[in-house]
Amino acid sequence: MFNLVPLENGLENVKGFFCGATNVGMRTNPANSGISDVDGDVAFIRSETPCDISSVFTSNTFQAAPIKHYQKYPKDFQTNFVLINAKNANAMTGEKGIEDIESIMSTLSSKQNVLNPVMSSTGVIGYRLPIDKITSAFDILDFNASNSHQTARAIMTTDAFKKELAYKVELENGNSFNIAAICKGAGMINPAMATMLCFIITDADIPKSDMDELLTVATEGSFNRISVDGDTSTNDTVMLLSNKQSGSYDKDAFGGALNKIMFELAMLVLRDGEGANKLVAFEVNGARSEEEAKKASMALSNSLLVKTALFGEDPNWGRIASTIGASGIACDDETLTIHYDDLLIYSSEFRELDKMREDKAYKIMKQDSFKVTCDIGLGDGSYTSYGCDLSYEYVKINAEYRT
Amino acid sequence: MFNLVPLENGLENVKGFFCGATNVGMRTNPANSGISDVDGDVAFIRSETPCDISSVFTSNTFQAAPIKHYQKYPKDFQTNFVLINAKNANAMTGEKGIEDIESIMSTLSSKQNVLNPVMSSTGVIGYRLPIDKITSAFDILDFNASNSHQTARAIMTTDAFKKELAYKVELENGNSFNIAAICKGAGMINPAMATMLCFIITDADIPKSDMDELLTVATEGSFNRISVDGDTSTNDTVMLLSNKQSGSYDKDAFGGALNKIMFELAMLVLRDGEGANKLVAFEVNGARSEEEAKKASMALSNSLLVKTALFGEDPNWGRIASTIGASGIACDDETLTIHYDDLLIYSSEFRELDKMREDKAYKIMKQDSFKVTCDIGLGDGSYTSYGCDLSYEYVKINAEYRT
């Protein structure tokens, strides 16, 4: 048993960590995000003592330079510093992109005591980092201050709002540790990792092997289950850093807290899906296997026709059924049932939508969020993924955003 | 050697065939298509003599009732009658949906000499066919007239324009035969068959085994290579009917004509993609295998981010590269090159888009159609698929269209 207590001010709650951001002139166009010019474009998270670090990176073959730079460190390296920039992804920049990071880190290490510093970037693909601008931040940033809001805002791109969460984890024996995270991501969210950056820090005294194991589980239960538009970026990164300073740890409690914090962040990302208004859970049960349930569930959260039907609040189940059929899994219209929340909307007994059920369905679809449950009726495979609607705004944002 | 001569008036050019349509009151809402009330909702194509028939149907597991009804006929059956309706897909209607077709065909056979009549439907999923309305058409239709325009219009749903084509195929020996087709389809177009109906008729004296073989090849080269929104419907159908009345045939000539007519129809469907303004060919070369080239090419024609970038006329190659990387094929940013038409837009030598190339790229993207060529540089696998942009109109049409 353990208790999770929500805390204000995100990253500032974790012992021994510092964070902040500044603007070095890379973020000058607030057009898409509504972010004003004064918001940061270079941010840092550091710990006064060395941290173990576990990371999950994008499955995109073209991993960005910061990911390749990270992977040059020996397995199980420790670090005390994460540098983050917005507006430039440092992706598809070749060997030069890695050299640029090394040059930036070399300047950093002349000004600050850093151990194996890592970098994380988001923004436009294909342009070299402006090294001078980024290193100019090192003369401005206060490395001994902590400003979580500022840090969370600095990493935003098309995000409409910053995403930060923190929990105190109270153990049965009276001890406790804290866990906190910031995250960015709005578009390009796909099962197979969101295009997002997520930084989780903790003072829990967690062994490195548990970090690796629990981060994989929590990623599968959160960011890998959400879809905004089915694309996967070059820069997706989830990092977990622990400096052990609380001296406390419990595996179940930490796993529970990590799952919760990452799931909540994933829902915030989905809620912020570019132009999205509705959050919908697609629960598929009764498939022949979990794999088939996953295939159908993800087909639903990725389908343009389902997404536009959600936006239009069209209670028609035809697109749901058709998408399941198109996913290629075993299914049968005699055994299939579809519910919107608790309302039975399709079964082989009730194929045509009568007025009463249609009116109820409209009401359900008008909510900010609801659940579509599809029972295939052929086995016991289950999977739930999460999607959002597709609005005019999505097209506008992505037609105008210069990636 | 053979010669293809384009002909006006579509289906009317093929010896021994008749076609037409009428409105029985199913199509009463012209909101989405701009089709007026007087346009038909029930159409027919028939031959005065029995035809061989070959068909390719949707890969969707939930095949609509007309497809199941068709498949109850013995292999290599002959037919002389195709009945088509719009506004109701007769999909997810169970055994009743098939019984409804049998009932309609029983009425038809009391009024007309039909042999193994087949049906094809498009429209809303999940509702029973209005049998009385549909059979009322049999008292109105003139089965001995031929009106190709009327027939092509009657099968439209969200289509902005009718699609019909015809060719005279002149052989070296002085003989000739004709081939003609009508087609509907605009949204839901996916590699793995467009959501569309396509009816091809010919008086060529073609053996049934050639029909099966050549139709499969032509489908793979046309409708299976286009993508509007990545969805696959319950009703997709391509039918080829031949009544042999010309007495002429040449396999190469027929295959060439069939490939051409189906490719042209596929491009018309793409051009009519809901709200689409641009037609883009995605040619992938140099992949390790054709399969990998196909995977990358289809990822490009299906990507929402690529589609919105096309709509925004954003010459950024980052989304192209990222989508190839996300497709999971072997690729390397050192060997990759990307061209827009003849303009080199990315290579490891030219990563950043300079002003001159950016201006040229803008001009290319402003065209109605252009080609994106990606050379992976790792092998000799090639594949080309075709996509369109994604506009506000797409969202509007699909949010408002009651499927």
Boltz contact constraints between the chains, C-beta under 6 A:
constraints:
  - contact:
      token1: [A, 60]
      token2: [B, 325]
      max_distance: 6.0
  - contact:
      token1: [A, 60]
      token2: [B, 326]
      max_distance: 6.0
  - contact:
      token1: [A, 61]
      token2: [B, 325]
      max_distance: 6.0
  - contact:
      token1: [A, 61]
      token2: [B, 331]
      max_distance: 6.0
  - contact:
      token1: [A, 62]
      token2: [B, 321]
      max_distance: 6.0
  - contact:
      token1: [A, 62]
      token2: [B, 325]
      max_distance: 6.0
  - contact:
      token1: [A, 62]
      token2: [B, 333]
      max_distance: 6.0
  - contact:
      token1: [A, 92]
      token2: [B, 321]
      max_distance: 6.0
  - contact:
      token1: [A, 92]
      token2: [B, 333]
      max_distance: 6.0
  - contact:
      token1: [A, 94]
      token2: [B, 348]
      max_distance: 6.0
  - contact:
      token1: [A, 125]
      token2: [B, 318]
      max_distance: 6.0
  - contact:
      token1: [A, 126]
      token2: [B, 318]
      max_distance: 6.0
  - contact:
      token1: [A, 126]
      token2: [B, 351]
      max_distance: 6.0
  - contact:
      token1: [A, 127]
      token2: [B, 352]
      max_distance: 6.0
  - contact:
      token1: [A, 229]
      token2: [B, 304]
      max_distance: 6.0
  - contact:
      token1: [A, 231]
      token2: [B, 303]
      max_distance: 6.0
  - contact:
      token1: [A, 231]
      token2: [B, 305]
      max_distance: 6.0
  - contact:
      token1: [A, 232]
      token2: [B, 326]
      max_distance: 6.0
  - contact:
      token1: [A, 233]
      token2: [B, 322]
      max_distance: 6.0
  - contact:
      token1: [A, 234]
      token2: [B, 322]
      max_distance: 6.0
  - contact:
      token1: [A, 303]
      token2: [B, 231]
      max_distance: 6.0
  - contact:
      token1: [A, 304]
      token2: [B, 229]
      max_distance: 6.0
  - contact:
      token1: [A, 305]
      token2: [B, 231]
      max_distance: 6.0
  - contact:
      token1: [A, 308]
      token2: [B, 395]
      max_distance: 6.0
  - contact:
      token1: [A, 308]
      token2: [B, 398]
      max_distance: 6.0
  - contact:
      token1: [A, 308]
      token2: [B, 399]
      max_distance: 6.0
  - contact:
      token1: [A, 311]
      token2: [B, 399]
      max_distance: 6.0
  - contact:
      token1: [A, 312]
      token2: [B, 399]
      max_distance: 6.0
  - contact:
      token1: [A, 312]
      token2: [B, 400]
      max_distance: 6.0
  - contact:
      token1: [A, 316]
      token2: [B, 403]
      max_distance: 6.0
  - contact:
      token1: [A, 318]
      token2: [B, 125]
      max_distance: 6.0
  - contact:
      token1: [A, 318]
      token2: [B, 126]
      max_distance: 6.0
  - contact:
      token1: [A, 318]
      token2: [B, 403]
      max_distance: 6.0
  - contact:
      token1: [A, 319]
      token2: [B, 403]
      max_distance: 6.0
  - contact:
      token1: [A, 321]
      token2: [B, 62]
      max_distance: 6.0
  - contact:
      token1: [A, 321]
      token2: [B, 92]
      max_distance: 6.0
  - contact:
      token1: [A, 322]
      token2: [B, 233]
      max_distance: 6.0
  - contact:
      token1: [A, 322]
      token2: [B, 234]
      max_distance: 6.0
  - contact:
      token1: [A, 325]
      token2: [B, 60]
      max_distance: 6.0
  - contact:
      token1: [A, 325]
      token2: [B, 61]
      max_distance: 6.0
  - contact:
      token1: [A, 325]
      token2: [B, 62]
      max_distance: 6.0
  - contact:
      token1: [A, 326]
      token2: [B, 60]
      max_distance: 6.0
  - contact:
      token1: [A, 326]
      token2: [B, 232]
      max_distance: 6.0
  - contact:
      token1: [A, 331]
      token2: [B, 61]
      max_distance: 6.0
  - contact:
      token1: [A, 333]
      token2: [B, 62]
      max_distance: 6.0
  - contact:
      token1: [A, 333]
      token2: [B, 92]
      max_distance: 6.0
  - contact:
      token1: [A, 348]
      token2: [B, 94]
      max_distance: 6.0
  - contact:
      token1: [A, 351]
      token2: [B, 126]
      max_distance: 6.0
  - contact:
      token1: [A, 352]
      token2: [B, 127]
      max_distance: 6.0
  - contact:
      token1: [A, 392]
      token2: [B, 392]
      max_distance: 6.0
  - contact:
      token1: [A, 392]
      token2: [B, 395]
      max_distance: 6.0
  - contact:
      token1: [A, 395]
      token2: [B, 308]
      max_distance: 6.0
  - contact:
      token1: [A, 395]
      token2: [B, 392]
      max_distance: 6.0
  - contact:
      token1: [A, 398]
      token2: [B, 308]
      max_distance: 6.0
  - contact:
      token1: [A, 399]
      token2: [B, 308]
      max_distance: 6.0
  - contact:
      token1: [A, 399]
      token2: [B, 311]
      max_distance: 6.0
  - contact:
      token1: [A, 399]
      token2: [B, 312]
      max_distance: 6.0
  - contact:
      token1: [A, 400]
      token2: [B, 312]
      max_distance: 6.0
  - contact:
      token1: [A, 403]
      token2: [B, 316]
      max_distance: 6.0
  - contact:
      token1: [A, 403]
      token2: [B, 318]
      max_distance: 6.0
  - contact:
      token1: [A, 403]
      token2: [B, 319]
      max_distance: 6.0
